[in-house]
Amino acid sequence: MSRAASTAAPLRDPAWLGRVFWLGAALVLLWPMLVATEFKPWLLLAPQSLEPTLRFAASFAPPAIGSEFLALVARETWRTVAIATAGIVLALAIAWPLALASTRVLSVSALAGRMAAGPFALRQALRWALIALRSIPELVWALVFVRVVGLGPTAGVLAIALTYGGMLGKVYGEILESGEGHAAQALLRIGAGRMQAFFYAVLPANAAELVSYTVYRWECAIRSSVVLGFVGAGGLGQQLDNSTKMFAGDEVATMLLVFIALVALADRASAWLRRALG
């Protein structure tokens, strides 16, 4: 009986003191951030905010289903997918050369151990170029290109291409360097070229992961292309912005439902590709 009592679970969590300490430390660190951002969620319930919000939300029902409007939504939805796809294709054209040139596993000078100074400096410069591309959000690029090429999908395509080119190039390089590199080094040692080592050794070992990440980024690009429309980069987002400014809640509701369906379809397509490659 005494032995059973001695092995019984304690009534108090033995780690409660540490958890309380870390929770308090997190609150202490979070509070200045909330103050700096003027985070006041209770303002959403203020009468001057709540009344127009409820009135606008009530206008969502029923959604707009006019044939002319639905044709416009279908056309802009297709344009949104086209913006994302074209942007990703251009991003690949940026990402692959930079990733291959900045990857150590394909470096001939690194076969002896320490990479030569020239190739090392070049690879560092290319890595910084990838950092610069992905550091600037696609929304900022879109604002720049809207000023340069005017309103329309071209600005969205270029914005996605630059930002996603930096993202894809960085992750491609990490995937290639984290994989098994002995086969590529063996090919380079017997005189094979860098592209031969890539296509016959590095790519087959990492193809599934590379394609999976690329499809995921294409799905993200579809969401980004809608956001870019709010700054005049065309597509479904630009029409959504116009309807929001006109307080046309029924049109907003229709486009939101279409956007949800679009993202769901993109998610299913990416999941199917991952299963096919897995």
Residue pairs with C-beta under 8 A, 6 or more apart in sequence:
13 19
43 49
44 50
44 53
56 247
56 249
57 249
58 249
59 247
59 248
59 249
59 250
60 249
60 250
60 252
60 253
61 250
61 253
62 250
63 250
63 251
63 253
63 254
63 257
64 70
64 248
64 250
64 251
64 253
64 254
65 254
69 251
69 254
70 254
72 239
73 236
73 239
73 254
73 255
73 258
76 234
76 235
76 236
76 238
76 239
77 236
77 258
77 262
79 153
79 234
79 235
79 236
80 222
80 225
80 226
80 229
80 235
80 236
80 237
80 262
81 222
81 225
81 262
82 153
83 153
83 156
83 157
83 160
83 225
83 228
83 233
83 234
83 235
84 160
84 218
84 221
84 222
84 224
84 225
85 218
85 221
86 157
86 161
87 156
87 157
87 158
87 159
87 160
87 161
87 164
87 221
87 225
88 160
88 161
88 164
88 214
88 217
88 218
88 221
90 157
90 158
90 160
90 161
90 165
91 160
91 161
91 162
91 163
91 164
91 165
91 167
91 168
91 217
92 165
92 168
92 214
93 161
93 165
94 133
94 161
94 162
94 165
94 166
94 168
94 169
95 164
95 165
95 166
95 167
95 168
95 169
95 172
96 169
96 172
98 126
98 129
98 130
98 165
98 169
98 173
99 130
99 168
99 169
99 170
99 172
99 173
99 176
100 106
100 176
100 194
100 198
101 122
101 123
101 126
102 123
102 126
102 127
102 130
102 169
102 173
103 123
103 173
103 176
103 177
104 110
104 115
104 123
104 177
105 176
105 177
105 179
105 181
105 184
105 185
105 202
106 176
106 184
106 188
106 194
106 197
106 198
106 202
107 115
107 119
107 123
108 188
108 194
109 115
109 116
109 118
109 119
110 119
111 185
111 188
111 189
115 123
127 170
127 173
129 166
130 166
130 169
130 170
130 173
131 166
131 170
132 166
133 162
133 163
133 165
133 166
133 169
134 163
134 165
134 166
134 167
134 170
135 166
136 162
136 163
137 163
138 159
138 160
138 162
138 163
138 164
138 224
138 228
139 159
139 227
139 228
139 231
141 158
141 159
141 162
141 163
142 155
142 156
142 159
142 228
142 231
142 232
142 233
143 231
144 159
145 154
145 155
145 158
145 159
145 233
146 155
146 231
146 232
146 233
148 155
149 155
149 158
151 232
151 233
151 234
151 238
152 232
152 233
152 234
153 233
153 234
153 235
154 234
155 228
155 231
155 232
155 233
155 234
156 225
156 228
156 229
156 233
156 234
156 235
159 228
159 233
160 221
160 224
160 225
160 228
164 217
164 220
164 221
167 217
168 213
168 214
168 217
171 213
172 210
172 213
175 206
175 209
175 210
175 213
176 202
176 206
179 202
179 205
179 206
180 205
181 202
183 197
183 200
183 201
183 202
183 205
184 197
184 198
184 201
184 202
185 197
186 201
187 196
187 197
187 200
187 201
188 194
188 197
192 200
203 210
207 277
208 277
208 278
211 273
211 277
212 270
212 273
212 274
212 277
215 269
215 270
215 273
215 274
216 270
218 266
218 270
219 263
219 266
219 267
219 269
219 270
222 262
222 263
222 266
223 263
225 233
225 235
225 236
225 237
226 235
226 236
226 237
226 240
226 259
227 237
228 234
228 235
228 237
229 235
229 236
229 237
229 238
229 239
229 240
229 241
230 237
230 238
230 240
230 241
232 238
236 255
236 258
236 259
236 262
239 255
240 252
240 255
240 256
240 259
243 251
243 252
243 255
244 252
